[in-house]
Structure formats: structure tokens, C-alpha cells
Amino acid sequence: MNDAPRDERLIAVLHPDSQPQPGDAVRQELAARNRRLPDFKRISGYVLWETDFPRTASLKIKRAELAERIRERLNRQTAVVDL
């Protein structure tokens, strides 16, 4: 097993209902939640996702499929990291 740190970061995927761009309230909320988390669980940024999330029959988000779609469409510079 390799315990070496990887160059991976956690990001939040935001699917806004009506606002095209999240405001300062969203950034402040993410920053406040990060303060309560250990370093390795903190969100380093977010991306906006315009299409519906892939879901199972029971309406749970298919996280692996969503992650793959994000990798296909976005690059690391797309994530907003000013939390």
C-alpha cells in the first residue's frame, strides 16, 4: 500500500437552481464549514455544474460517474479556489 500524498484535492460541485454564479454567501458558508473540518477533509474549491447530476433509480447521485464526467469536461484551472 502506498501512503504517499497524492496531488488530489476535494472540490464541491455546485448545481445552482437559479443563480448563474454563487455569491459571497456561498463562499462564506464553504469557508465556515472548512474551519470545522480537519485539513485532509477541507474543500479546496468548487466548480459550477450546469447539467443534472447522474442519478440512480432511487435518486442518489452516482458519484463515480459524476467524477468521471467532471474529469472529461474540466481541468484543474476551472475550479474556483478562493475560499
C-alpha positions in Angstrom: 0.0 0.0 0.0 1.3 3.4 -0.9 0.7 6.1 1.7 2.5 8.8 -0.2 0.4 12.0 -0.5 -1.3 12.4 -3.9 -1.8 15.6 -5.8 -5.6 15.5 -5.3 -7.9 18.0 -3.7 -11.5 17.9 -2.7 -13.9 20.2 -4.6 -17.5 20.9 -4.2 -19.7 20.5 -7.3 -22.4 23.2 -7.2 -25.6 22.9 -9.3 -27.3 26.3 -8.9 -31.1 26.3 -9.1 -31.4 29.9 -10.4 -28.3 32.0 -9.8 -25.7 31.5 -12.5 -22.9 32.5 -10.2 -22.7 31.8 -6.5 -22.4 34.8 -4.3 -20.3 35.7 -1.3 -22.7 33.8 0.9 -21.8 30.5 -0.7 -18.1 31.2 -0.3 -18.5 32.2 3.3 -20.6 29.1 4.0 -17.9 26.8 2.5 -15.2 28.6 4.4 -17.1 28.3 7.6 -17.6 24.6 7.1 -13.9 24.1 6.2 -12.9 25.7 9.6 -14.7 22.8 11.4 -13.0 20.1 9.3 -9.6 18.5 9.6 -7.1 19.6 6.9 -7.4 16.5 4.8 -11.2 16.9 4.5 -11.3 20.5 3.6 -12.8 21.7 0.3 -10.2 23.5 -1.7 -12.6 24.9 -4.3 -15.7 24.5 -6.2 -17.0 24.1 -9.8 -20.3 25.0 -11.2 -22.2 22.2 -12.9 -25.0 23.3 -15.2 -26.5 19.9 -16.1 -28.3 17.5 -13.8 -26.3 15.1 -11.8 -26.4 11.4 -12.9 -28.7 9.6 -10.5 -29.6 6.0 -9.6 -33.2 4.8 -9.7 -33.5 5.8 -6.0 -32.3 9.4 -6.9 -28.9 9.1 -5.3 -26.1 10.8 -7.1 -23.8 8.5 -9.0 -20.6 9.9 -7.6 -18.2 7.8 -9.6 -20.0 8.7 -12.9 -20.1 12.4 -11.9 -16.4 12.4 -11.1 -15.7 10.9 -14.5 -17.8 13.5 -16.3 -16.0 16.2 -14.4 -12.6 14.8 -15.4 -13.7 14.7 -19.0 -15.1 18.3 -19.2 -13.0 20.3 -16.8 -9.4 20.9 -16.0 -7.8 21.9 -12.7 -7.8 25.6 -13.5 -11.6 25.6 -13.8 -12.2 25.1 -10.1 -12.6 28.3 -8.0 -10.1 28.1 -5.2 -10.6 31.4 -3.4 -12.4 30.1 -0.3 
